[in-house]
Amino acid sequence: MSLSNSVPDPGHSPAKLSTHPDFVGLVRFLVEPFLESPESLSIDCEFLSGRTRVWIRIAFKGEDRGRVFGRGGRNIQAIRTVVVATAKLSGRTAHLDVYGESSLEHTADKGGGHRTPRHKPRPTAKLRKN
């Protein structure tokens, strides 16, 4: 009995078999569950700078926007995190844009937006001089 068959061949590692991840398929897998009409999803993937940078643009119907972004932008930020991590594993950088996304929504979903307080702040008590 030979043990040489159980030793994996280093020339056929899973990382070397795939030249680049299927970013379109990944984004479709991550976004479609949030959409009422998945057929409205449009994905454009562009490789830049010698295929080391990936720019992914998505668009879908406006009524699905709230579900895709989620409360406080949590859903879209999680989707971006998975895309960026996948790109990093393949030695690339990635950027995901949502078509029609305003700059305020973009900064808010990254935690950089300004929130208005719900109630007016109470005035501070003044010190009395006796």
Backbone as JSON, one array per atom type, in Angstrom:
{
  "sequence": "MSLSNSVPDPGHSPAKLSTHPDFVGLVRFLVEPFLESPESLSIDCEFLSGRTRVWIRIAFKGEDRGRVFGRGGRNIQAIRTVVVATAKLSGRTAHLDVYGESSLEHTADKGGGHRTPRHKPRPTAKLRKN",
  "N": [[0.84, -1.18, 0.0], [0.63, 2.15, -0.92], [1.41, 5.37, 0.27], [1.68, 7.64, -1.18], [-0.42, 8.45, -2.81], [-2.18, 9.76, -1.13], [-1.06, 12.15, -0.47], [-1.36, 15.51, -1.16], [-0.88, 17.13, -4.3], [1.27, 19.81, -4.61], [1.25, 21.5, -6.81], [-1.35, 21.65, -7.7], [-3.03, 23.22, -6.1], [-6.05, 24.64, -4.66], [-6.07, 27.45, -4.87], [-4.47, 27.97, -7.08], [-5.86, 26.85, -9.16], [-8.02, 28.45, -9.82], [-8.16, 31.35, -11.72], [-9.23, 33.87, -11.27], [-11.68, 35.12, -8.97], [-15.25, 34.64, -9.4], [-16.67, 37.41, -9.53], [-19.06, 38.61, -10.35], [-20.94, 36.52, -10.08], [-20.67, 36.09, -7.32], [-21.55, 38.57, -6.2], [-24.15, 38.6, -7.19], [-25.17, 36.35, -5.83], [-25.05, 37.33, -3.21], [-26.69, 39.64, -3.2], [-29.21, 39.17, -4.47], [-31.06, 37.75, -2.67], [-32.21, 39.83, -1.21], [-33.86, 41.2, -2.9], [-37.05, 42.02, -4.28], [-37.69, 41.69, -6.93], [-35.58, 39.88, -8.48], [-34.7, 39.79, -11.12], [-34.3, 42.38, -11.88], [-31.78, 43.11, -11.15], [-28.69, 44.43, -12.04], [-25.38, 43.95, -12.94], [-22.12, 45.13, -13.24], [-18.81, 44.44, -13.92], [-15.55, 45.47, -13.76], [-12.16, 45.23, -14.58], [-9.22, 46.81, -13.53], [-6.0, 48.49, -13.86], [-4.08, 46.46, -14.78], [-5.5, 44.13, -14.09], [-5.44, 43.99, -11.3], [-7.08, 45.48, -9.76], [-10.53, 45.67, -8.99], [-13.59, 46.86, -10.06], [-16.83, 47.06, -9.2], [-20.09, 47.55, -10.22], [-23.43, 47.94, -9.28], [-26.95, 47.8, -9.94], [-30.44, 48.19, -9.3], [-34.03, 47.9, -8.85], [-35.63, 50.75, -7.4], [-37.39, 50.4, -5.19], [-36.37, 48.25, -3.82], [-34.18, 49.15, -2.56], [-34.03, 49.86, 0.22], [-34.06, 47.36, 1.52], [-31.74, 46.15, 0.5], [-29.73, 47.9, 1.39], [-30.25, 47.94, 4.14], [-30.77, 48.35, 7.72], [-29.23, 51.2, 8.81], [-27.3, 50.82, 6.88], [-26.13, 48.35, 7.12], [-26.43, 45.89, 5.71], [-25.44, 46.38, 3.05], [-22.87, 47.1, 3.68], [-21.88, 44.73, 4.76], [-21.98, 43.12, 2.47], [-20.13, 44.48, 0.88], [-17.85, 44.01, 2.45], [-17.48, 41.22, 2.19], [-16.97, 41.05, -0.58], [-14.63, 42.6, -0.82], [-12.89, 41.11, 0.82], [-12.81, 38.69, -0.58], [-11.6, 39.53, -2.93], [-9.14, 40.29, -1.92], [-8.08, 37.83, -1.12], [-7.43, 36.8, -3.58], [-5.37, 38.38, -4.34], [-6.07, 40.95, -5.15], [-7.63, 44.24, -5.22], [-10.84, 45.55, -4.37], [-13.78, 47.4, -5.25], [-17.05, 48.29, -4.55], [-19.82, 49.72, -5.99], [-23.04, 51.18, -5.74], [-25.35, 51.86, -8.12], [-26.63, 55.06, -8.57], [-26.45, 55.74, -5.96], [-26.34, 58.11, -3.43], [-23.94, 60.54, -2.21], [-24.28, 61.04, 0.51], [-25.63, 58.75, 1.48], [-23.65, 56.9, 0.97], [-21.54, 57.62, 2.71], [-22.88, 57.38, 5.1], [-23.43, 54.64, 5.28], [-20.95, 53.7, 5.81], [-20.51, 54.5, 8.29], [-19.83, 57.14, 8.63], [-21.61, 59.21, 8.49], [-23.6, 62.07, 9.56], [-25.75, 62.26, 12.27], [-28.93, 63.56, 13.12], [-30.0, 64.7, 16.27], [-32.7, 63.13, 18.08], [-34.25, 64.46, 19.96], [-34.35, 67.8, 21.26], [-31.4, 68.96, 22.8], [-31.17, 69.26, 26.33], [-31.01, 72.38, 28.03], [-28.05, 73.42, 29.69], [-27.66, 73.61, 33.22], [-27.43, 76.73, 34.84], [-24.93, 78.12, 36.85], [-25.44, 79.63, 39.98], [-24.42, 82.62, 41.48], [-23.79, 83.37, 44.81]],
  "CA": [[0.0, 0.0, 0.0], [1.44, 3.35, -1.06], [0.83, 6.58, 0.84], [1.91, 8.77, -2.07], [-1.68, 8.91, -3.37], [-2.91, 10.59, -0.18], [-0.38, 13.43, -0.34], [-1.82, 16.39, -2.23], [0.13, 17.68, -5.19], [1.3, 21.25, -4.39], [1.01, 22.2, -8.07], [-2.78, 21.71, -7.97], [-3.75, 23.8, -4.96], [-7.27, 25.32, -5.1], [-5.8, 28.84, -5.22], [-3.86, 28.04, -8.4], [-6.81, 26.38, -10.17], [-8.87, 29.57, -10.21], [-7.37, 32.52, -12.06], [-9.84, 34.98, -10.55], [-13.02, 34.78, -8.48], [-16.4, 35.07, -10.18], [-17.23, 38.51, -8.75], [-20.46, 38.81, -10.74], [-21.71, 35.46, -9.42], [-20.64, 36.34, -5.88], [-22.43, 39.71, -5.89], [-25.52, 38.14, -7.46], [-25.51, 35.46, -4.71], [-25.21, 38.11, -1.98], [-27.69, 40.7, -3.31], [-30.53, 38.7, -4.9], [-32.04, 37.43, -1.62], [-32.84, 41.05, -0.69], [-34.66, 41.83, -3.95], [-38.39, 41.53, -4.6], [-37.6, 41.25, -8.33], [-34.15, 39.64, -8.75], [-34.36, 40.02, -12.52], [-33.95, 43.79, -12.06], [-30.39, 43.31, -10.75], [-27.72, 44.6, -13.11], [-24.04, 43.94, -12.36], [-21.03, 45.38, -14.18], [-17.53, 44.18, -13.27], [-14.47, 45.98, -14.6], [-10.82, 45.06, -14.03], [-8.37, 47.97, -13.8], [-4.58, 48.42, -13.48], [-3.5, 45.14, -15.0], [-6.34, 43.13, -13.42], [-5.22, 43.92, -9.86], [-8.17, 46.2, -9.11], [-11.84, 45.29, -9.51], [-14.62, 47.85, -9.79], [-18.11, 46.4, -9.44], [-21.22, 48.47, -10.12], [-24.71, 47.22, -9.31], [-28.16, 48.61, -10.01], [-31.67, 47.42, -9.12], [-35.21, 48.75, -8.69], [-35.57, 51.64, -6.24], [-38.14, 49.93, -4.01], [-35.56, 47.25, -3.12], [-33.03, 49.85, -1.99], [-34.03, 49.77, 1.68], [-33.7, 46.0, 1.93], [-30.34, 45.89, 0.15], [-28.88, 48.69, 2.28], [-30.47, 47.49, 5.51], [-30.8, 49.38, 8.77], [-27.93, 51.82, 9.02], [-26.36, 50.4, 5.84], [-25.43, 47.13, 7.55], [-26.42, 44.85, 4.67], [-24.54, 46.71, 1.95], [-21.5, 47.08, 4.21], [-21.49, 43.31, 4.86], [-21.74, 42.67, 1.1], [-18.83, 45.07, 0.49], [-16.78, 43.33, 3.19], [-17.26, 39.91, 1.57], [-16.37, 41.28, -1.89], [-13.25, 43.07, -0.6], [-12.12, 39.99, 1.36], [-12.62, 37.73, -1.68], [-10.6, 40.11, -3.83], [-7.85, 40.26, -1.23], [-7.59, 36.44, -1.19], [-6.87, 36.55, -4.91], [-4.32, 39.36, -4.6], [-6.64, 42.14, -5.81], [-8.44, 45.15, -4.41], [-12.16, 45.67, -4.99], [-14.65, 48.5, -4.85], [-18.43, 48.02, -4.96], [-20.67, 50.9, -6.05], [-24.45, 50.99, -6.05], [-25.73, 52.89, -9.07], [-27.61, 56.01, -8.06], [-26.21, 55.95, -4.54], [-25.88, 59.48, -3.17], [-22.74, 60.59, -1.36], [-24.69, 60.97, 1.91], [-25.88, 57.35, 1.81], [-22.37, 56.18, 0.93], [-20.79, 57.87, 3.95], [-23.66, 56.89, 6.24], [-23.31, 53.2, 5.44], [-19.62, 53.42, 6.33], [-20.44, 54.99, 9.66], [-19.3, 58.48, 8.66], [-22.66, 60.2, 8.35], [-23.97, 62.83, 10.74], [-27.15, 62.03, 12.66], [-29.57, 64.63, 13.86], [-30.57, 64.15, 17.49], [-34.17, 63.0, 18.07], [-34.81, 65.49, 20.83], [-33.45, 68.91, 21.5], [-30.66, 68.76, 24.04], [-31.6, 70.13, 27.44], [-30.03, 73.42, 28.35], [-27.29, 73.12, 30.91], [-28.05, 74.46, 34.36], [-26.5, 77.82, 35.08], [-24.51, 78.23, 38.25], [-25.8, 80.91, 40.6], [-23.45, 83.18, 42.41], [-24.47, 83.86, 46.04]],
  "C": [[0.89, 1.24, 0.0], [0.71, 4.56, -0.49], [0.98, 7.78, -0.09], [0.62, 9.3, -2.7], [-2.44, 9.84, -2.42], [-2.27, 11.96, 0.02], [-0.81, 14.34, -1.48], [-0.65, 16.95, -3.03], [0.14, 19.2, -5.03], [1.06, 22.06, -5.66], [-0.46, 22.35, -8.41], [-3.56, 22.23, -6.78], [-4.98, 24.55, -5.47], [-7.02, 26.77, -5.52], [-5.23, 28.96, -6.63], [-4.83, 27.6, -9.5], [-7.67, 27.52, -10.69], [-8.01, 30.79, -10.52], [-7.92, 33.77, -11.4], [-11.24, 34.58, -10.11], [-14.1, 35.28, -9.44], [-17.12, 36.15, -9.38], [-18.7, 38.76, -9.09], [-21.35, 37.77, -10.06], [-21.78, 35.66, -7.92], [-21.6, 37.46, -5.48], [-23.88, 39.32, -6.12], [-26.02, 37.26, -6.3], [-25.8, 36.25, -3.44], [-26.37, 39.1, -2.03], [-29.09, 40.18, -3.62], [-31.5, 38.34, -3.78], [-32.77, 38.65, -1.04], [-33.83, 41.66, -1.67], [-36.02, 41.18, -4.13], [-38.4, 40.99, -6.03], [-36.13, 41.09, -8.7], [-33.74, 39.88, -10.2], [-33.99, 41.48, -12.8], [-32.49, 44.08, -11.72], [-29.49, 43.37, -11.98], [-26.34, 44.74, -12.47], [-23.03, 44.17, -13.47], [-19.72, 45.25, -13.42], [-16.41, 44.59, -14.22], [-13.14, 45.79, -13.88], [-9.95, 46.22, -14.48], [-6.93, 47.67, -13.39], [-4.01, 47.01, -13.6], [-4.2, 44.04, -14.23], [-6.07, 42.99, -11.92], [-6.3, 44.65, -9.08], [-9.48, 45.84, -9.8], [-12.84, 46.36, -9.1], [-15.94, 47.22, -10.18], [-19.22, 47.42, -9.22], [-22.5, 47.65, -10.2], [-25.85, 48.23, -9.37], [-29.36, 47.67, -9.88], [-32.81, 48.4, -8.93], [-35.14, 49.52, -7.37], [-36.29, 51.13, -5.0], [-37.38, 48.87, -3.22], [-34.39, 47.87, -2.37], [-32.93, 49.7, -0.47], [-33.61, 48.4, 2.19], [-32.23, 45.7, 1.64], [-29.4, 46.64, 1.1], [-29.03, 48.24, 3.73], [-30.43, 48.65, 6.5], [-29.39, 49.91, 9.01], [-26.88, 51.41, 8.0], [-25.62, 49.12, 6.17], [-25.35, 46.07, 6.46], [-25.41, 45.16, 3.58], [-23.09, 46.71, 2.45], [-21.01, 45.64, 4.35], [-21.19, 42.74, 3.47], [-20.4, 43.2, 0.62], [-17.67, 44.35, 1.19], [-16.46, 41.98, 2.57], [-16.56, 40.07, 0.22], [-14.9, 41.69, -1.74], [-12.37, 41.93, -0.09], [-11.84, 38.95, 0.28], [-11.55, 38.24, -2.64], [-9.21, 40.03, -3.2], [-7.24, 38.85, -1.26], [-6.97, 36.11, -2.54], [-5.83, 37.59, -5.3], [-4.8, 40.61, -5.31], [-7.26, 43.06, -4.77], [-9.77, 45.32, -5.13], [-12.91, 46.86, -4.43], [-16.04, 48.21, -5.41], [-19.23, 49.31, -4.88], [-22.1, 50.48, -6.35], [-24.87, 52.15, -6.92], [-26.83, 53.76, -8.48], [-27.45, 56.31, -6.59], [-25.7, 57.37, -4.33], [-24.68, 59.45, -2.23], [-23.11, 60.51, 0.11], [-24.94, 59.53, 2.32], [-24.58, 56.57, 1.88], [-21.57, 56.4, 2.21], [-21.55, 57.35, 5.15], [-23.49, 55.38, 6.4], [-21.9, 52.8, 5.86], [-19.44, 53.96, 7.74], [-19.95, 56.42, 9.75], [-20.35, 59.57, 8.58], [-22.98, 60.9, 9.66], [-25.44, 62.57, 11.03], [-27.68, 63.24, 13.4], [-30.16, 64.03, 15.13], [-32.1, 64.11, 17.42], [-34.83, 64.11, 18.86], [-33.8, 66.61, 20.97], [-32.68, 68.65, 22.79], [-31.15, 69.73, 25.12], [-30.55, 71.18, 27.7], [-29.31, 73.06, 29.65], [-27.69, 74.09, 32.0], [-26.97, 75.52, 34.58], [-26.17, 77.86, 36.56], [-24.87, 79.61, 38.77], [-24.69, 81.36, 41.52], [-24.2, 83.72, 43.62], [-23.8, 85.06, 46.57]]
}
